[in-house]
Amino acid sequence: MNLINLLTRREIEILYYVAQGMTTEQIAEQLCLSAHTVYNHRERICEKLNLRGRNALLIYAFENKALLTNWFTSTFR
């Protein structure tokens, strides 16, 4: 299934920033959210994508960086 259909717009946005190598705190600052809120989004992303393990989200984001970048640039022009 397409990740765009699985995740909310905010979750994809956070995943995009993960793919850029940003930390939870950096993402929170960028989006004017609390770090706890970003952490919760990251947890939900992992649940929806069945990702397990400490680095699974980061690996997934890097592997899908081109797709995320295309989505981000087309959404936030």
KOLMI-920672 format. One record per residue (C-alpha): residue in three letters; z, x, y. Coordinates in steps of 0.2 Angstrom, whole numbers, padded with zeros to 4 digits, always signed. Example, Ala and Ser with C-alpha at 12.3 -4.5 7.8 and 13.67 -1.06 7.14 Angstrom:
<gunus>
ALA+0039+0062-0022;SER+0036+0068-0005;
</gunus>
This chain:
<gunus>
MET+0000+0000+0000;ASN-0004+0006+0018;LEU+0012+0013+0027;ILE+0006+0003+0042;ASN+0009-0013+0033;LEU+0026-0008+0025;LEU+0035-0001+0041;THR+0038-0009+0058;ARG+0031-0001+0074;ARG+0047+0007+0078;GLU+0049+0015+0061;ILE+0031+0022+0062;GLU+0035+0029+0079;ILE+0051+0037+0072;LEU+0041+0044+0057;TYR+0028+0051+0069;TYR+0041+0060+0078;VAL+0049+0067+0062;ALA+0031+0073+0058;GLN+0031+0082+0075;GLY+0047+0092+0069;MET+0059+0082+0080;THR+0078+0080+0075;THR+0087+0064+0075;GLU+0095+0068+0091;GLN+0078+0073+0100;ILE+0070+0057+0094;ALA+0085+0047+0100;GLU+0083+0055+0117;GLN+0064+0053+0118;LEU+0066+0034+0113;CYS+0082+0031+0123;LEU+0091+0026+0108;SER+0107+0032+0100;ALA+0106+0045+0086;HIS+0115+0032+0075;THR+0101+0020+0078;VAL+0088+0033+0074;TYR+0098+0038+0058;ASN+0098+0019+0052;HIS+0079+0018+0055;ARG+0076+0034+0045;GLU+0087+0027+0031;ARG+0077+0011+0031;ILE+0060+0020+0031;CYS+0066+0030+0015;GLU+0071+0014+0007;LYS+0055+0005+0010;LEU+0045+0021+0004;ASN+0056+0024-0011;LEU+0060+0042-0004;ARG+0075+0051-0012;GLY+0083+0067-0007;ARG+0087+0076+0008;ASN+0070+0082+0013;ALA+0059+0068+0006;LEU+0056+0060+0023;LEU+0052+0076+0031;ILE+0039+0081+0017;TYR+0032+0063+0018;ALA+0030+0064+0037;PHE+0021+0081+0036;GLU+0010+0075+0022;ASN+0005+0060+0032;LYS+0004+0068+0049;ALA-0014+0065+0053;LEU-0012+0046+0049;LEU+0003+0045+0060;THR-0005+0055+0074;ASN-0020+0043+0073;TRP-0009+0028+0074;PHE+0002+0035+0088;THR-0013+0039+0099;SER-0022+0023+0096;THR-0006+0013+0099;PHE+0000+0022+0115;ARG-0016+0026+0124;
</gunus>
